[in-house]
Amino acid sequence: KIKILYYEALKKYVKIQIFIFCKEDNERNSYH
């Protein structure tokens, strides 16, 4: 049960990291 909770938290964390990365990437591209 703990493993499932950890996996869910990890998925959420990765999703947030990808979201932040994409946001920063888009902002960087808009400067050009």
N, CA, C, O and CB atoms as a CASP TS submission, in Angstrom:
PFRMAT TS
TARGET T0000
AUTHOR 0000-0000-0000
METHOD Language model
MODEL 1
PARENT N/A
ATOM      1  N   LYS     1       0.831  -1.206   0.000  1.00  0.00           N
ATOM      2  CA  LYS     1       0.000   0.000   0.000  1.00  0.00           C
ATOM      3  C   LYS     1       0.868   1.260   0.000  1.00  0.00           C
ATOM      4  O   LYS     1       0.577   2.214  -0.721  1.00  0.00           O
ATOM      5  CB  LYS     1      -0.942   0.004   1.220  1.00  0.00           C
ATOM      6  N   ILE     2       1.915   1.264   0.792  1.00  0.00           N
ATOM      7  CA  ILE     2       2.819   2.416   0.837  1.00  0.00           C
ATOM      8  C   ILE     2       3.483   2.620  -0.532  1.00  0.00           C
ATOM      9  O   ILE     2       3.688   3.753  -0.968  1.00  0.00           O
ATOM     10  CB  ILE     2       3.897   2.221   1.939  1.00  0.00           C
ATOM     11  N   LYS     3       3.811   1.521  -1.192  1.00  0.00           N
ATOM     12  CA  LYS     3       4.480   1.593  -2.494  1.00  0.00           C
ATOM     13  C   LYS     3       3.591   2.287  -3.521  1.00  0.00           C
ATOM     14  O   LYS     3       4.074   3.059  -4.350  1.00  0.00           O
ATOM     15  CB  LYS     3       4.857   0.184  -2.985  1.00  0.00           C
ATOM     16  N   ILE     4       2.282   2.004  -3.461  1.00  0.00           N
ATOM     17  CA  ILE     4       1.340   2.616  -4.395  1.00  0.00           C
ATOM     18  C   ILE     4       1.264   4.123  -4.146  1.00  0.00           C
ATOM     19  O   ILE     4       1.270   4.912  -5.092  1.00  0.00           O
ATOM     20  CB  ILE     4      -0.063   1.969  -4.261  1.00  0.00           C
ATOM     21  N   LEU     5       1.192   4.520  -2.883  1.00  0.00           N
ATOM     22  CA  LEU     5       1.152   5.942  -2.542  1.00  0.00           C
ATOM     23  C   LEU     5       2.416   6.641  -3.027  1.00  0.00           C
ATOM     24  O   LEU     5       2.358   7.752  -3.555  1.00  0.00           O
ATOM     25  CB  LEU     5       0.986   6.131  -1.023  1.00  0.00           C
ATOM     26  N   TYR     6       3.552   5.988  -2.844  1.00  0.00           N
ATOM     27  CA  TYR     6       4.826   6.548  -3.285  1.00  0.00           C
ATOM     28  C   TYR     6       4.839   6.726  -4.795  1.00  0.00           C
ATOM     29  O   TYR     6       5.307   7.742  -5.310  1.00  0.00           O
ATOM     30  CB  TYR     6       5.990   5.653  -2.848  1.00  0.00           C
ATOM     31  N   TYR     7       4.318   5.720  -5.499  1.00  0.00           N
ATOM     32  CA  TYR     7       4.274   5.769  -6.961  1.00  0.00           C
ATOM     33  C   TYR     7       3.374   6.901  -7.435  1.00  0.00           C
ATOM     34  O   TYR     7       3.718   7.606  -8.385  1.00  0.00           O
ATOM     35  CB  TYR     7       3.783   4.430  -7.531  1.00  0.00           C
ATOM     36  N   GLU     8       2.229   7.084  -6.789  1.00  0.00           N
ATOM     37  CA  GLU     8       1.301   8.164  -7.147  1.00  0.00           C
ATOM     38  C   GLU     8       1.960   9.523  -6.923  1.00  0.00           C
ATOM     39  O   GLU     8       1.849  10.420  -7.759  1.00  0.00           O
ATOM     40  CB  GLU     8      -0.006   8.060  -6.322  1.00  0.00           C
ATOM     41  N   ALA     9       2.642   9.665  -5.797  1.00  0.00           N
ATOM     42  CA  ALA     9       3.322  10.918  -5.484  1.00  0.00           C
ATOM     43  C   ALA     9       4.428  11.191  -6.505  1.00  0.00           C
ATOM     44  O   ALA     9       4.643  12.332  -6.914  1.00  0.00           O
ATOM     45  CB  ALA     9       3.906  10.876  -4.055  1.00  0.00           C
ATOM     46  N   LEU    10       5.113  10.143  -6.903  1.00  0.00           N
ATOM     47  CA  LEU    10       6.200  10.280  -7.872  1.00  0.00           C
ATOM     48  C   LEU    10       5.646  10.730  -9.225  1.00  0.00           C
ATOM     49  O   LEU    10       6.225  11.595  -9.882  1.00  0.00           O
ATOM     50  CB  LEU    10       6.970   8.946  -8.019  1.00  0.00           C
ATOM     51  N   LYS    11       4.531  10.140  -9.634  1.00  0.00           N
ATOM     52  CA  LYS    11       3.901  10.532 -10.902  1.00  0.00           C
ATOM     53  C   LYS    11       3.520  12.009 -10.877  1.00  0.00           C
ATOM     54  O   LYS    11       3.748  12.734 -11.846  1.00  0.00           O
ATOM     55  CB  LYS    11       2.652   9.666 -11.182  1.00  0.00           C
ATOM     56  N   LYS    12       2.941  12.447  -9.765  1.00  0.00           N
ATOM     57  CA  LYS    12       2.538  13.850  -9.612  1.00  0.00           C
ATOM     58  C   LYS    12       3.757  14.751  -9.687  1.00  0.00           C
ATOM     59  O   LYS    12       3.730  15.789 -10.349  1.00  0.00           O
ATOM     60  CB  LYS    12       1.792  14.068  -8.275  1.00  0.00           C
ATOM     61  N   TYR    13       4.832  14.351  -9.004  1.00  0.00           N
ATOM     62  CA  TYR    13       6.058  15.132  -8.980  1.00  0.00           C
ATOM     63  C   TYR    13       6.641  15.275 -10.383  1.00  0.00           C
ATOM     64  O   TYR    13       7.041  16.363 -10.797  1.00  0.00           O
ATOM     65  CB  TYR    13       7.079  14.487  -8.044  1.00  0.00           C
ATOM     66  N   VAL    14       6.681  14.156 -11.105  1.00  0.00           N
ATOM     67  CA  VAL    14       7.229  14.175 -12.469  1.00  0.00           C
ATOM     68  C   VAL    14       6.384  15.072 -13.370  1.00  0.00           C
ATOM     69  O   VAL    14       6.915  15.824 -14.186  1.00  0.00           O
ATOM     70  CB  VAL    14       7.294  12.741 -13.053  1.00  0.00           C
ATOM     71  N   LYS    15       5.066  14.984 -13.212  1.00  0.00           N
ATOM     72  CA  LYS    15       4.161  15.796 -14.031  1.00  0.00           C
ATOM     73  C   LYS    15       4.417  17.284 -13.802  1.00  0.00           C
ATOM     74  O   LYS    15       4.434  18.076 -14.744  1.00  0.00           O
ATOM     75  CB  LYS    15       2.691  15.453 -13.716  1.00  0.00           C
ATOM     76  N   ILE    16       4.614  17.649 -12.536  1.00  0.00           N
ATOM     77  CA  ILE    16       4.883  19.046 -12.196  1.00  0.00           C
ATOM     78  C   ILE    16       6.226  19.487 -12.783  1.00  0.00           C
ATOM     79  O   ILE    16       6.344  20.589 -13.319  1.00  0.00           O
ATOM     80  CB  ILE    16       4.874  19.243 -10.662  1.00  0.00           C
ATOM     81  N   GLN    17       7.228  18.628 -12.679  1.00  0.00           N
ATOM     82  CA  GLN    17       8.558  18.964 -13.213  1.00  0.00           C
ATOM     83  C   GLN    17       8.486  19.181 -14.712  1.00  0.00           C
ATOM     84  O   GLN    17       9.078  20.129 -15.230  1.00  0.00           O
ATOM     85  CB  GLN    17       9.578  17.854 -12.887  1.00  0.00           C
ATOM     86  N   ILE    18       7.762  18.307 -15.424  1.00  0.00           N
ATOM     87  CA  ILE    18       7.622  18.435 -16.879  1.00  0.00           C
ATOM     88  C   ILE    18       6.875  19.723 -17.203  1.00  0.00           C
ATOM     89  O   ILE    18       7.232  20.430 -18.145  1.00  0.00           O
ATOM     90  CB  ILE    18       6.878  17.204 -17.480  1.00  0.00           C
ATOM     91  N   PHE    19       5.831  20.031 -16.419  1.00  0.00           N
ATOM     92  CA  PHE    19       5.046  21.244 -16.643  1.00  0.00           C
ATOM     93  C   PHE    19       5.923  22.483 -16.495  1.00  0.00           C
ATOM     94  O   PHE    19       5.879  23.386 -17.330  1.00  0.00           O
ATOM     95  CB  PHE    19       3.859  21.309 -15.663  1.00  0.00           C
ATOM     96  N   ILE    20       6.723  22.522 -15.424  1.00  0.00           N
ATOM     97  CA  ILE    20       7.613  23.661 -15.177  1.00  0.00           C
ATOM     98  C   ILE    20       8.652  23.766 -16.289  1.00  0.00           C
ATOM     99  O   ILE    20       8.941  24.861 -16.771  1.00  0.00           O
ATOM    100  CB  ILE    20       8.310  23.525 -13.800  1.00  0.00           C
ATOM    101  N   PHE    21       9.209  22.639 -16.692  1.00  0.00           N
ATOM    102  CA  PHE    21      10.224  22.624 -17.742  1.00  0.00           C
ATOM    103  C   PHE    21       9.653  23.162 -19.050  1.00  0.00           C
ATOM    104  O   PHE    21      10.289  23.972 -19.725  1.00  0.00           O
ATOM    105  CB  PHE    21      10.771  21.201 -17.944  1.00  0.00           C
ATOM    106  N   CYS    22       8.443  22.708 -19.408  1.00  0.00           N
ATOM    107  CA  CYS    22       7.799  23.153 -20.645  1.00  0.00           C
ATOM    108  C   CYS    22       7.496  24.645 -20.583  1.00  0.00           C
ATOM    109  O   CYS    22       7.667  25.363 -21.568  1.00  0.00           O
ATOM    110  CB  CYS    22       6.505  22.357 -20.899  1.00  0.00           C
ATOM    111  N   LYS    23       7.045  25.106 -19.415  1.00  0.00           N
ATOM    112  CA  LYS    23       6.720  26.515 -19.249  1.00  0.00           C
ATOM    113  C   LYS    23       7.965  27.371 -19.447  1.00  0.00           C
ATOM    114  O   LYS    23       7.933  28.375 -20.160  1.00  0.00           O
ATOM    115  CB  LYS    23       6.109  26.769 -17.863  1.00  0.00           C
ATOM    116  N   GLU    24       9.056  26.969 -18.813  1.00  0.00           N
ATOM    117  CA  GLU    24      10.309  27.720 -18.929  1.00  0.00           C
ATOM    118  C   GLU    24      10.826  27.673 -20.360  1.00  0.00           C
ATOM    119  O   GLU    24      11.359  28.658 -20.872  1.00  0.00           O
ATOM    120  CB  GLU    24      11.372  27.160 -17.961  1.00  0.00           C
ATOM    121  N   ASP    25      10.661  26.511 -21.004  1.00  0.00           N
ATOM    122  CA  ASP    25      11.112  26.342 -22.378  1.00  0.00           C
ATOM    123  C   ASP    25      10.322  27.260 -23.315  1.00  0.00           C
ATOM    124  O   ASP    25      10.888  27.874 -24.219  1.00  0.00           O
ATOM    125  CB  ASP    25      10.969  24.871 -22.814  1.00  0.00           C
ATOM    126  N   ASN    26       9.015  27.345 -23.089  1.00  0.00           N
ATOM    127  CA  ASN    26       8.172  28.218 -23.911  1.00  0.00           C
ATOM    128  C   ASN    26       8.555  29.678 -23.725  1.00  0.00           C
ATOM    129  O   ASN    26       8.611  30.437 -24.693  1.00  0.00           O
ATOM    130  CB  ASN    26       6.691  28.017 -23.566  1.00  0.00           C
ATOM    131  N   GLU    27       8.819  30.074 -22.485  1.00  0.00           N
ATOM    132  CA  GLU    27       9.212  31.450 -22.210  1.00  0.00           C
ATOM    133  C   GLU    27      10.559  31.774 -22.857  1.00  0.00           C
ATOM    134  O   GLU    27      10.767  32.882 -23.350  1.00  0.00           O
ATOM    135  CB  GLU    27       9.278  31.693 -20.700  1.00  0.00           C
ATOM    136  N   ARG    28      11.459  30.809 -22.850  1.00  0.00           N
ATOM    137  CA  ARG    28      12.772  30.996 -23.456  1.00  0.00           C
ATOM    138  C   ARG    28      12.624  31.161 -24.974  1.00  0.00           C
ATOM    139  O   ARG    28      13.293  31.993 -25.587  1.00  0.00           O
ATOM    140  CB  ARG    28      13.705  29.800 -23.121  1.00  0.00           C
ATOM    141  N   ASN    29      11.733  30.351 -25.570  1.00  0.00           N
ATOM    142  CA  ASN    29      11.532  30.406 -27.017  1.00  0.00           C
ATOM    143  C   ASN    29      10.894  31.720 -27.455  1.00  0.00           C
ATOM    144  O   ASN    29      11.156  32.205 -28.556  1.00  0.00           O
ATOM    145  CB  ASN    29      10.669  29.240 -27.469  1.00  0.00           C
ATOM    146  N   SER    30      10.065  32.291 -26.601  1.00  0.00           N
ATOM    147  CA  SER    30       9.359  33.520 -26.969  1.00  0.00           C
ATOM    148  C   SER    30      10.292  34.732 -27.005  1.00  0.00           C
ATOM    149  O   SER    30       9.930  35.775 -27.547  1.00  0.00           O
ATOM    150  CB  SER    30       8.219  33.779 -25.992  1.00  0.00           C
ATOM    151  N   TYR    31      11.465  34.603 -26.443  1.00  0.00           N
ATOM    152  CA  TYR    31      12.423  35.717 -26.476  1.00  0.00           C
ATOM    153  C   TYR    31      13.043  35.887 -27.861  1.00  0.00           C
ATOM    154  O   TYR    31      13.435  36.989 -28.245  1.00  0.00           O
ATOM    155  CB  TYR    31      13.528  35.495 -25.437  1.00  0.00           C
ATOM    156  N   HIS    32      13.126  34.798 -28.596  1.00  0.00           N
ATOM    157  CA  HIS    32      13.785  34.847 -29.909  1.00  0.00           C
ATOM    158  C   HIS    32      12.923  35.565 -30.945  1.00  0.00           C
ATOM    159  O   HIS    32      13.327  35.695 -32.101  1.00  0.00           O
ATOM    160  CB  HIS    32      14.106  33.429 -30.395  1.00  0.00           C
TER
END
